[in-house]
């Protein structure tokens, strides 16, 4: 289920440029825009109704079934868009991967059952065309009408929730899920499709503000900044800027994971923000990616900008007050370094249950786990480093940029690439990830060196890594 959810989010964020571009057109020339222009806004509906669903289906088909799966999915969803009275984005997110899977299975079966060498291209093209014709006609004649009725019913149901007192309760699910690194799945896989449909009806959507609101995380980080000292305070200061202005929310997740009780003010801050957005009837015209304060406010209609900013600040204030008091005894708790050493020891446990001595390398080689839990990478050439996160677009991009800069300063010519978990290349010599993702990374790339991090803003980790690479 988690893999499928990552697939849904990948289909949206790989086409996020289109969604943001249409949003900018709406914010400038739309019904709530600065300079209303009916001619220019005629671009919007064809994009939402045709281009975006077809591209999302194409992306889903390619991720599952390669190029042939992508092509079949695209033409089938094009048939769906011709008969659907609403944007077929949700339909594309289902049909795209489904047809990609069908084409993948057909290709596998074809390889086993071919009558002889030389018929691959002929039989492959005939089968793909046949599947494309059947799926397109089926979507055009039957699925479009049924899908439209289902979406209309769902939108009416969601509208009743948006206008009720229940919507702030969404923070009870959204905020803990974000901290567990499900943020991209929630934002791109769930809220974004709902928001796009609502924008098509109302011109703006509150769903674009629920996950992307930087206020709750800002309150947590400011509380850490004021209540801690030394390196921990310096890290919180850096994380505050990256989170609020850079929009990389993942930087505050480790701070909550170190103090799980902070999930309470985080939820309360999220609820306060949603309640404020709901009370002032505000929303964004497109998904905010990344969740920086600049696109969050910039993608709001001009009449909503001040109220969106007010909601963000209110959620930050509520989160800060709760976090400040819960962090009252933070100096009595283990330091970040102690916590990090404990976690590193956990990852370095051998099958016999013994622990390595303190100070041993954090690098691991999975294929040697039976004999030795750690290795120093002596004599190993590292030419390619993959910095990995769930989606490959937020914290991994930031971490890769920070590491790239450190490597340049050390005159090390090593390629550093940011990637999602599902796109790790077999050529990777070293994989860097958050410690929570390490078990998943090990399953995907079992024969690679690993370097888990507890936070992405602790400069000591990058310094240690570069020293070992040198």
N, C-alpha and C positions, 0 to 999 in steps of 0.2 A: 504493500500500500504506500509506503514511504517513497519507493522508487517511482510508482505511478504518479504520486503527487509532485515529485521533482520533474517528471516529464511534463505535467500540465504547466508548471511554472516556467519550464524552459521554453515551451511553445510561445508563451506571452513575452518573456523578457528578451528573447531573440528577435522579436519584432517591436520592441519597446520604442524604437526611434519613430516609427509611424504613429504610434499612439500619442507620443509627446508632441510630434509635429502638428497633428490635427488639433491637439489641445491648445497649442500656441495660436493656431489660426482662430480657434474659438474665442480664446481670451482677448485677442486683439480685434477681430472682426465679427464675432458672434453676437447673439442676442444680448449677452451680458458684457460685451466687449467695449473697448475704449473707442473704437471707430467702427460702428456697425456698417457692414457692406454685404448686401444680400448676394451679389454676384460671386464674391470670393467664398462665402460660406457654402455655396453650392458644391464645393469640393468635398465637404465633410461627409455627406450621406453616402456617396459612392464608395468612399474609403471604408466607412464602417460597415456598409451592407455587402460590399463585394471584395475589395482588395484585401482588407484585414482578415476576414474569414478564410479566404483562399490561401493567403500566406501562412496563417496559423496551421491550417490543415497540411499544407506543403511541409512545414517545419516538423510537425508531429509525424507525418508519414516518413520523412527522411531520417528522423532520429531512431525510428523503429525498424523501417524496412528499406533504408537506403534511397537512392535516386528514383528507382522504379516505384517504390512505395510512395514517395513524395509526389510524383507526377499523377498517379492514380488517385491519391487523396485530394489533390488540388482540383482535378476536373469533377470529381464527385461532389465536393463542397460547392463548386461553382454552380452545379445543378441545384443544390439546396438553396443557394442565395437567390436563384431566379423565382422560386416558389414561396420563399419565406417573406413574411411581412415585417419581420423584425431582424436586426443584425444576427447573423448565424454564427456568432463567435463561440458560444457554448457548444453548439452542434459540431463546429469544426474541431474543437478540442477533444471530442469523442470520436468522430468519424476519421480524423487524420491518423491517429495512432492505430485505430482498429484496421483500417485498410493497409497501413504500413505493415502490420503484423500478418495480415492475410497474404500480402505479396511476398513477405519473407518466407512464410511456410510454403507457398506455391513454388518459389524458387528452389527451396531445399528439396521439395518433392520432385521437381523437374530434374534436378541433377541426378537423383537416384534412378529415375525411370526413363531417361532418354534412350531412344531406340538405337542411337549410334552417334559417332562423332560427326560434327558439322551441322547438326540440327538445332544447336543451342539458341542462336539468334532468331531463327524462324519461329520455333515453338514458344520461346520466351516472349516475343513481341505479340504473337497471337493470343496467348493466355492473358498478358497484361491488358491488351486492348479489350478482350472479352470482359474481364473484370471491371475495367473502367466504364464500358458501356452499360453493363448491368447496374453497377453502383450509382452511376450518374442518373439513369432513368428512374431508379428506385427513389433516390433522394429528391428528384424533381417532381415526381408524380405523387409520392406518398409521405415522405419524411417532412418536407417543407411545411405542409399545412398542420401536421400533428405537432411539429416542433414549435411553430408560431403560437399555437393554442397553449402549449405547455409553458412557454416563456411569458406569455401574457398573464397566465395564472400566477406564475412565480413572482412576476414584478408587482402584481397587485398585493400579493402576500407580503413581499418585502416592503412595499410602501406602507402597509399597515404597521409593520414593525418599526420602520423609521419614524413614523409619526406617533409611536407609543413610548411609554417609559421603559421599555425593555431593552432598547438599543445599547445604553451604557453598560449593560451586563455583558456585552460582547467582550469587554476588556478582561473579564474573568478567564476567558479562553485565549484571547489574542496575546496578552502580555506574557503569561507563562510560556506559551508556545514560542514566542519570539526568542525568549531567553534560551530555550532549548534548540535554537537555530532552525526553527521552522518558519522564520520570518518571510523568506522569499516564497515558500510554498503558500503561505497564507495570503501574501500580498498579490503575487502574480497568478497563483493557481486558483484562488477562491474569490478574493475581493475585487480584483481587476476586471474579470468578466462581468460581474454584477454591476460594477461601476460604469463600465462601457455601455451596458444596456440602459442604465438609468440616465446617463448623460444623453443618450439618443432621445430619451423621452422628455427630460427636464432641462437639459443644457448644462447640468452640473451634478455631482454626486458626493454624498457624505462618505461613501465606501472608500473613496480615495484618501480619506483622512484618518481612517481608523488605525491602520498599521503604520502608516508613514509619519504620524505625529511624533516629532522628536522630543516633545515636552517631558514625558515620563522618564526617559533615559537621561535627559539633561539634569533633572532634579537629583537623580541618583549620583551622577558624576560630580556635580557641584558639592553635594554633601560629603563625598569621599575627599574631594579637594580640600575642603575646609577642616575635616576631622582627622586627616592623616598627616604624616610627616615623611620627610626624606624622599626616597625613590618612589614610594607608593603615591605620594602627593604629586610628584612630578609626572608620573604616569597618568594619573587622573586628570591633570591639567591638559596634557597632550590629547588624551581621549576625549575630553570635553569639546575641544576645538574640532577634532576630526568628526565627532558625532554630530554636533549641532550645525556646523558650517559645511563640512564635507559630506554629511549624510550617510556615513558608514555606521549604522546602528550596532553592528556586531561588536564594536569595541567596548560597549558597556555590559555586554552579556556576561563576561567572566567576573566582573565585579559583583553581579547579583549571584552568580553561581558560588562565589566564595562566601557570601553571606545570604543564604537562601531566604532568610526572614525578610529581606528587602523586596521580595515579590509582593508583599502586602502594599507598601506605598506605591509600588509600580502599578499595581492594579487600580488602586484608588486614583492615581494620577491619570491613567487611561480613561477611567470612568468620568472623571471631572472634565477631561478634554472632549469626550464624545457628548456629554451632557451640554457643554457650552456650544459645540458645533450645532447640535440639534436645536438648542434654544434659539440661536440666531439664524437658523435655517440656512447654513452655509455649506459649501462643497467646493470641490475642484473640478475643472473641466477635463482633466486627464490625470493619469496616474503619476505620482511624484517619484521619480527614480533618478538619483538616489533620494533618500528622505531628508535632504538638507532643508534648512529653513528658507532658503532662497527659492527653490521650485515649489515648496509647499505654499508659500505666500504668492509667488509669481504666477502660479497656475490657478489661482482663485479669481473669480470675477471681481472687477474693480470695487463693487459695493461690498464684497465679502472680505477683502484683504485685511482690514483692521480687525474684524471679528475672528478670522482664522488665526491671526497673530495673538489675539487675546486668549483664544482657546488653548493655543500652544503654551503660552506663558502661565495660564491658570493650571494646566496639567503639570507643568514643571514645578510650580510652587507647591502644589499638594504633594507631589512625589518627594520634593526636597525636604519639606517639613517632617514627613514621616521617616525618611531615611536619616535625617540629621539626628533624631532622637534614638533610632534603632542602632546607630553607629556610635552611641555614647561611649561604649567600652571597647571600641575597636583596638585601642592600644594594648588591651589585655589579651587579645586574640593572637594566634600565630601570624607571623609576617607573611607577606606575599612569597618571599624566598623560601620560608619553611614549608608553606603550602605547596609550592612548586616542586621542592625536593621530595616531599611525600608522594606527590603524584608521579614524579619521574621514577621513584622507587617502585611504585605499583606497576608501571609499564615495563620495568626491567626484571620482574620476577621470573625466574626460570621455572621449568616444569617441575623441578624438584621442590620448589617452594622457597628457595634461598634468595636473599636479597643481595645485590651488589653493594660494595662499600660506597660510602658517600663520596661524591666527586667523580665517579666513573662517567663515561660519556653517555649522553642521551640517545645517541644513534643506535639503531637496531637493524639487524639483518634477519628477516623472517625465516629464511631458509636455514639459518644456523641456530634457531631457538632451542633445538634439542641439545646442542652442545654448549652453546655460549649465548648469554642473554644480550650482551652488548658488544660493540666493536668500536674501534677508534678510527676506522676508515684509512688506516695506514696502507699505502701502496694502492689505494683505490682512486681512480680518476673520476672526478665529478665535472661533467660538461653541461649537464642539463638539470635544472632544479624546477620542480613544479610546486607552486604555492596554491594550496587547495582549500576551497570552502564549498558549502552546499551548492550555490548557484554559479560561483566563479566570477561574480561581477562586483562584489562589495569588499569584504575584508581581505579576500585573497588579492585583489587588485592593489589595495593599499599596502598590504604586507610585501607583495612582490616589488612595488616601487621603492619601499624603504630598504629592502634587502639589496636591490639593484644598485642603489646609491652607495651602500656600504661596500659592496664588491668593487665598484669603480674606484672608491677611495683606496682600496687595498690592491688595486691594479690586477684584479682577478677577472679573466675573460670567461665568465660562466653565464650561460643563458638562463634567465629566470622568467618563467611563464606562469601567469595565474590561470586557474582552471577550475571547473566544477568537478565534483567527485566522479561523475560519470564520464568525464572527458580526459582522464589521466592517460597520458601517452605511455606505451610500453618502453619508450626510449628514455624515460625519466630515470636519472641516476639517484636523485634524492627528492623526497616528498615532504613538504612542510605543511602542517595542518594544526587546527586546534585540537587539544588533547581529547575532546569529546568525539571527534570524528575519526580518531586513530583506529578503532576496531573496524570501521567500515572501509577505511583506506587499506588496511591490511588484507581484507577479503578481496578487494578489487586488484591490488598490486602486491601480491604476497612475496615477491622476490626483490623488493626495493628497499633502500635505506629510508628511514623515517626520522623526522625531527619534530616532535609535538610541542606546541606552545600553549601556555595557559592564557596569556593575553597577547594581543597583537601590537601593543604599544610599549612593551618593556624593552628598552634599548639594550639591556644586558644580554638578552637572548640572541639578538642579532649580532652583537659583538662577539659572543661566545662562538656562534656558528661560523662567522668569518675567520676567527682565529683558528678554528679546527680545519677549515678549508685551506687556509694558508699553509 
